[in-house]
Amino acid sequence: MKLLNAVLLSLMIFSFSILYGCCTLPNGKGWGEDATYSPGWERVGRAAYNSLVSPLTWVPVAGAAIVQIDNWDHKISNWASDKTPIFGSQANANNWSDYLLYTSVALYGTTALLTPSGEQAGEWVTDKMKGIIVGGAAIGLSEGVVGIFGPSIDRGRPNGFNNSFPSGHATASSSFSTLAAKNIDTMELPLTAEIASDIGLGLIATGTGWARVEAKQHYPSDVLAGMAIGHFFSAFVNDAFLGLDNSRGIAPNAEISKKGFVLSLKGNF
């Protein structure tokens, strides 16, 4: 836990040093100010479509399908939990799945506080509360889906217990990381800092999921499904109900053509 506390403190200090900036969004409003429970069907549809076609949704879904080939799901699980190549032991992997999840929670909270929400104390608090309520709804919806799927599908875990699909840890970490990335999009960071932030958050979510595989708690498909669920519902709720139209945003993009397969970063600036 001392290592975790040191990491979190370093991340928070780093965040405060590079993210401090203007007190309002480019449109002159604060983060959370335009949060609404009735965004309109057009905005809801657009948010749902964008979240669905995001590579952070469909790439994990495709991966979960691919590992079903030739029983790779079980083979990777057995290899990872036996060899534990990253975390060294199943117990260590289990602990680190918690540490990384807590880190994603802390980063979401930190970025939510650092988003520009006005100069006056009263409006700052009000806007923050509205924005965090939206974030809480996004996280709650993601976890609710896991709560429904787990008992309904009732897939056995590699360690013999139940409710393996989807992974709750992977869902939660993906959800918090997605929301943190959305928050960072509002801060008008330099391009290199935004890319680094997105990569770092992606690694935290991925590391959380992989730790669950090495800990023999989940199969790879459980983790990949959880990552897709966490990203989709969190991105959807954030984009539909927070009332923001971010002018900047970076996301991985994959394109398939007759000439091959191309991975790239796409964004608006």
Secondary structure as UniProt FT lines:
FT   HELIX           2..19
FT   TURN            26..27
FT   TURN            31..34
FT   HELIX           41..53
FT   HELIX           55..66
FT   TURN            67..68
FT   HELIX           69..71
FT   HELIX           72..83
FT   TURN            85..87
FT   HELIX           90..114
FT   HELIX           121..153
FT   TURN            158..159
FT   HELIX           168..185
FT   TURN            186..187
FT   HELIX           191..214
FT   TURN            215..216
FT   HELIX           220..241
FT   STRAND          249..257
FT   TURN            258..259
FT   STRAND          260..268
//
